[in-house]
Amino acid sequence: MSVAEDKDPLSSMSLEELWELFPIILVEPQEKWEHQYQVMKARVEDALRAVADPRISHVGSTAISGIWAKDIVDILVEVGSDDDLEMVAQVLERRGFIRMRTEPHRVSLNYGYTPQGFAENVYHLHVRVFGDNDELYFRDYLNENPEVAQGYQALKLSIWKQYEHDRDAYTDAKAAFVRKCTEEARRIYGKRYGECEKGRWPSENDA
C-alpha cells in the first residue's frame, strides 16, 4: 500500500505501520453492505457528473452473498477511454477520497482510513477504463455458484491470521483461486460486461 498525497497525514507512515493500523479483519456477512454501496454510489455519481458518465458496480467479497469479508465495501468505477482518468481521480480526492495508487489506466482510492484507524464506513474505490472489470465476472460466478463461494470463504479464513498485517501476501495467496474462477466466468458469460454500444452500458442480460 502506498499513499500518493503528501497532504494526507497517513503519507508519513511506512507500509508496515499502515498494515499494523489497518489490519485484515474478516467479519460475517452484513446486511448493511448493500446500503453502504448504494449511498456511496450516489455520491460518486454526483461528484463525477460533470467529468464522466461512469458505470459503477459493487464488487469484492461484500458483493458476494453469504460469505465472510473485510468490512470494506469495494466499488468499481468504469469510465470511458476518452474520459480524463486523472481528472476523475482529482474530483474524487476533492470529495474526501485518498489516492492510494496510480497505475496506467487505473487509480485506487479509499475512504474511511484515518490516523486513528478505520472509520465506521470504509470503502475502496477502483477507477478503471471501461472493460477492465474482471471483478464483475468473479462476483457473478461466485454468486451463481454458492459452493465455489464457500470454498473462497474457506480459503480466506485459512490465511487470514497468517497475513493479518500483510495485505500483499494475503492477496497473493488468493490469486490462483481468483484467476481460475475469473477465467471460467469469462468463458461462460462471454460479453456480459462488454463494450458500450449506442450510448448505453450493456446490462447483465446482454450476450
C-alpha positions, 0 to 999 in steps of 0.5 A, spaced: 500 500 500 502 506 498 499 513 499 500 518 493 498 525 497 503 528 501 497 532 504 494 526 507 497 525 514 497 517 513 503 519 507 508 519 513 507 512 515 511 506 512 507 500 509 508 496 515 505 501 520 499 502 515 498 494 515 499 494 523 493 500 523 489 497 518 489 490 519 485 484 515 479 483 519 474 478 516 467 479 519 460 475 517 456 477 512 452 484 513 446 486 511 448 493 511 453 492 505 448 493 500 446 500 503 453 502 504 454 501 496 448 504 494 449 511 498 456 511 496 454 510 489 450 516 489 455 520 491 460 518 486 455 519 481 454 526 483 461 528 484 463 525 477 457 528 473 460 533 470 467 529 468 464 522 466 458 518 465 461 512 469 458 505 470 459 503 477 458 496 480 459 493 487 464 488 487 469 484 492 467 479 497 461 484 500 458 483 493 458 476 494 452 473 498 453 469 504 460 469 505 465 472 510 469 479 508 473 485 510 468 490 512 470 494 506 465 495 501 469 495 494 466 499 488 468 499 481 468 505 477 468 504 469 469 510 465 470 511 458 477 511 454 476 518 452 474 520 459 480 524 463 482 518 468 486 523 472 481 528 472 476 523 475 481 521 480 482 529 482 474 530 483 474 524 487 480 526 492 476 533 492 470 529 495 474 526 501 477 520 497 485 518 498 489 516 492 492 510 494 495 508 487 496 510 480 497 505 475 496 506 467 489 506 466 487 505 473 487 509 480 485 506 487 482 510 492 479 509 499 475 512 504 474 511 511 482 510 513 484 515 518 490 516 523 486 513 528 484 507 524 478 505 520 472 509 520 465 506 521 464 506 513 470 504 509 470 503 502 475 502 496 474 505 490 477 502 483 477 507 477 478 503 471 477 504 463 471 501 461 472 493 460 477 492 465 472 489 470 474 482 471 471 483 478 464 483 475 465 476 472 468 473 479 462 476 483 457 473 478 460 466 478 461 466 485 454 468 486 451 463 481 455 458 484 454 458 492 459 452 493 465 455 489 463 461 494 464 457 500 470 454 498 473 462 497 470 463 504 474 457 506 480 459 503 480 466 506 479 464 513 485 459 512 490 465 511 487 470 514 491 470 521 497 468 517 497 475 513 493 479 518 498 485 517 500 483 510 495 485 505 500 483 499 501 476 501 494 475 503 492 477 496 497 473 493 495 467 496 488 468 493 490 469 486 490 462 483 483 461 486 481 468 483 484 467 476 481 460 475 474 462 477 475 469 473 477 465 467 471 460 467 466 466 468 469 469 462 468 463 458 461 462 460 458 469 460 462 471 454 460 479 453 456 480 459 460 486 461 462 488 454 463 494 450 458 500 450 454 500 444 449 506 442 450 510 448 448 505 453 452 500 458 450 493 456 446 490 462 447 483 465 442 480 460 446 482 454 450 476 450 
